[in-house]
Each structure stands twice: as C-alpha cells, then as structure tokens.
Amino acid sequence: MSFLVNVIWLVLNGWWMALGNFLIGCLWCITIVGIPFGKQFFKIAKLSLSPFGSTVE
C-alpha cells in the first residue's frame, strides 16, 4: 500500500519538493558554515521523494 501512495506522491508533489530542497542544499554548501545545513536539506530531499513508510531517526 505504501508503494502505491509513494508513487502517487512522487508524481504529484515529491519531485518538486526534492528538487527544491536539493537546490537549497547546494546553496547552503557554498559556505563552510552552511555545510551542516546543506547536508540536512539533502536528507530532506531524499525523504521528500518517498515519505510514506519511511522513518526518521
């Protein structure tokens, strides 16, 4: 069931959110101070591709 919902999410919203978070992560990684924030945005981008059935630890 979560696979089907993840596919619907990816087609409708997920790839826009992942692309946006990836680009913001790249912008944060330009400076040394922003690298930890950039890494977190990359994790959020990965999670925004398939949020259903995923766990955050």
C-alpha positions as a Markdown table, in Angstrom:
| # | Residue | x | y | z |
|---|---|---|---|---|
| 1 | Met | 0.0 | 0.0 | 0.0 |
| 2 | Ser | 2.8 | 2.5 | 0.8 |
| 3 | Phe | 4.4 | 1.8 | -2.5 |
| 4 | Leu | 1.3 | 2.9 | -4.4 |
| 5 | Val | 0.9 | 6.0 | -2.2 |
| 6 | Asn | 4.6 | 6.8 | -2.7 |
| 7 | Val | 4.3 | 6.6 | -6.5 |
| 8 | Ile | 1.3 | 9.0 | -6.4 |
| 9 | Trp | 3.2 | 11.3 | -4.1 |
| 10 | Leu | 6.3 | 11.3 | -6.3 |
| 11 | Val | 4.3 | 12.1 | -9.5 |
| 12 | Leu | 2.2 | 14.9 | -8.0 |
| 13 | Asn | 4.4 | 16.6 | -5.4 |
| 14 | Gly | 7.6 | 14.7 | -4.5 |
| 15 | Trp | 9.9 | 15.6 | -7.3 |
| 16 | Trp | 9.2 | 19.3 | -7.0 |
| 17 | Met | 10.0 | 19.2 | -3.3 |
| 18 | Ala | 13.1 | 17.1 | -3.8 |
| 19 | Leu | 14.4 | 19.4 | -6.5 |
| 20 | Gly | 13.8 | 22.5 | -4.3 |
| 21 | Asn | 15.5 | 21.0 | -1.3 |
| 22 | Phe | 18.4 | 19.8 | -3.3 |
| 23 | Leu | 19.0 | 23.3 | -4.8 |
| 24 | Ile | 18.7 | 24.9 | -1.4 |
| 25 | Gly | 21.2 | 22.4 | 0.0 |
| 26 | Cys | 23.6 | 23.2 | -2.8 |
| 27 | Leu | 23.3 | 26.9 | -2.0 |
| 28 | Trp | 24.0 | 26.3 | 1.7 |
| 29 | Cys | 27.0 | 24.2 | 0.9 |
| 30 | Ile | 28.7 | 27.1 | -0.8 |
| 31 | Thr | 30.0 | 28.4 | 2.6 |
| 32 | Ile | 31.8 | 26.4 | 5.2 |
| 33 | Val | 29.4 | 27.4 | 7.9 |
| 34 | Gly | 26.4 | 26.3 | 5.9 |
| 35 | Ile | 27.6 | 22.8 | 5.1 |
| 36 | Pro | 25.8 | 21.1 | 8.0 |
| 37 | Phe | 22.5 | 22.8 | 6.9 |
| 38 | Gly | 23.1 | 21.8 | 3.4 |
| 39 | Lys | 23.5 | 18.1 | 4.4 |
| 40 | Gln | 20.2 | 18.3 | 6.2 |
| 41 | Phe | 18.5 | 19.7 | 3.2 |
| 42 | Phe | 19.9 | 16.7 | 1.1 |
| 43 | Lys | 18.4 | 14.3 | 3.7 |
| 44 | Ile | 15.0 | 16.2 | 3.4 |
| 45 | Ala | 15.2 | 15.9 | -0.4 |
| 46 | Lys | 15.7 | 12.2 | -0.1 |
| 47 | Leu | 12.8 | 11.9 | 2.3 |
| 48 | Ser | 10.5 | 14.0 | 0.1 |
| 49 | Leu | 10.8 | 11.5 | -2.7 |
| 50 | Ser | 9.1 | 8.7 | -0.7 |
| 51 | Pro | 7.8 | 9.9 | 2.7 |
| 52 | Phe | 5.3 | 7.1 | 3.3 |
| 53 | Gly | 6.7 | 4.1 | 5.1 |
| 54 | Ser | 10.0 | 6.0 | 6.0 |
| 55 | Thr | 11.3 | 6.6 | 9.5 |
| 56 | Val | 13.4 | 9.4 | 10.7 |
| 57 | Glu | 15.9 | 8.7 | 13.4 |
